Amino acid sequence: MVLYIDTCYKILNVALYENDKVLLSYNEKLENNMTDKTLKYVNRLFEETNKDIALLKKIIVINGPGSFTGIRIGLTIAKIIAFSLNIPIITVSKLTSMALSSNHKYKVPLISARRSAFFAAIFKDQEVILKETYIKIDDLKDKLKDINDYVYISYDEENFDNIEKSKVNFEKVIHYALNLEPTRVELVDANYLKRTEAEERNNL
């Protein structure tokens, strides 16, 4: 049995997976009280499926990029559960999860980083064409000039013609994640891609 947690950006995504299928999942807009809301939906997964959390074998957590606060909340909850049950964690990038959830061949997952910049990557099916990076939109478009028939994937209402609204495909992402190497709890870290503004101002 596997627990999936994603609190990185805009939408809370949690799911419980067992025997090659998703038993139950929830998508909920992330606003205030993110920690309480995430814990509430995680608890509901086990209550509604009548499953014992003690039987969990792994946790998949999306570790960024995205909201700094959201990333920390998801990682903290995943670490606490994993530590208490002595089970491993598998981390997956938010951009990878967005790309995997799309059926398009060429796809460009985007997460707004403000000031006309994005966290972005370019995928051909599951192959990474451009490694995830913090990038200005004009530079990203320049890298796409030789690629035809691609879509942007985003949670935001970006001003692009070829845009696909991001919605997680739990089974695809979980199947992908289960082929990755787990990480010991104490070594799990956030994938911010960019330092916070406070860190940059203080040159930390």
Helices and strands as residue ranges (DSSP letters): E 2-6, E 11-18, E 21-29, H 34-49, G 53-55, E 58-62, H 68-85, E 89-92, H 94-100, E 106-112, E 117-124, E 127-136, H 137-143, E 150-154, E 163-165, H 170-177, G 185-187, H 197-201
